[in-house]
Amino acid sequence: MEQHSITWRGIALEITFTPEKFGMVDHIEIMTEDRAPLPVTDTGYRSHFIPAGTVAEHVGAVACVTAWLEHEAARTGWSGAQLSLF
């Protein structure tokens, strides 16, 4: 298991990567400080299973998660701005 702390677009987050969980899939967990939303989660937490070897193809968990976040941000037009109710 690997754990990484990074900042993506000003948002601090923790990445936990477990290769070949259950002997067949890679597992990534992403959690933001203060449960700030990301393009892949509105709650600031995401548990995601992907085919084994996917993280290695991206040369590591940080590169894989960063590419995923950038892809989803571009796809959805995500800006990260939180609207105020007042």
N, C-alpha and C positions, 0 to 999 in steps of 0.2 A: 504494500500500500504506500502511496506517495501523497504528501500534503504540500500544497503550495499556497502562498498568499500573494495576490497580485492586485493591481489597481487597473481597472478597465474604464476608460472614459470618466475618470474621477470617482469611480465606485470601487470601494475596497471589497474584495471577495476572497473566499477560501475555496480551493479546489481539492477534492479528495479523489484520487484515482486508484482503482483496484483492477489490475490486469487479470484477465481470464477468470473472473468470478464464476463460480460454479463450473469451472473448467471449460467454459464455452463463450463467454461474453466479457467485454470490458465494462466497467461500471464507473461512471463519473457522478460526483455530487458537487453541486455549486451552492454556496450560501453567501449572501451578502451581509455586510454589517448593517445593522438597523433594519434588516429585511427589506432593503430597497429593491424595487422591481428591476428586472432585466428583460431584454427582448425574448428570452426563453422561459421566463417565469414572472408572474405578477406578484408572487408572494416572497420573492427573494431566496427561494430554495428550489432546487431541481435535482432529482435523482433520475439518471438516464442510463439505460443499457444500450450498448452498441456492439456491433460484431467485433470479436476478438481481433486485434491487430490494427484497428482503426486509429488508435492513439499513436501507435508506433509509426504508422504511415504519415502522420502529421508531425513527427519528430518530437513527441512528448505531449503531456497533458496540458501544459500552459498554451502551447501553440494550437492544439486541437480546440480547446475551449475558446480561445481568442478568435480563431477563425469561425467557429460556430456562432459566437456572439455577433461578430461583424456581419456575417451572412444574414442572420435573422434581423439585425438592425436595418440593413439595406433593404431586405425583402419587405419588411413591414413598415418602413418609414419611421422607425422608433427613434425618438429624440431624447428620451430620458427625462423630459420635463414633467414635473408633477404639478397638476393643477390644484389650485386652492379652492375650497368650497366657500370661502368668505371673501 
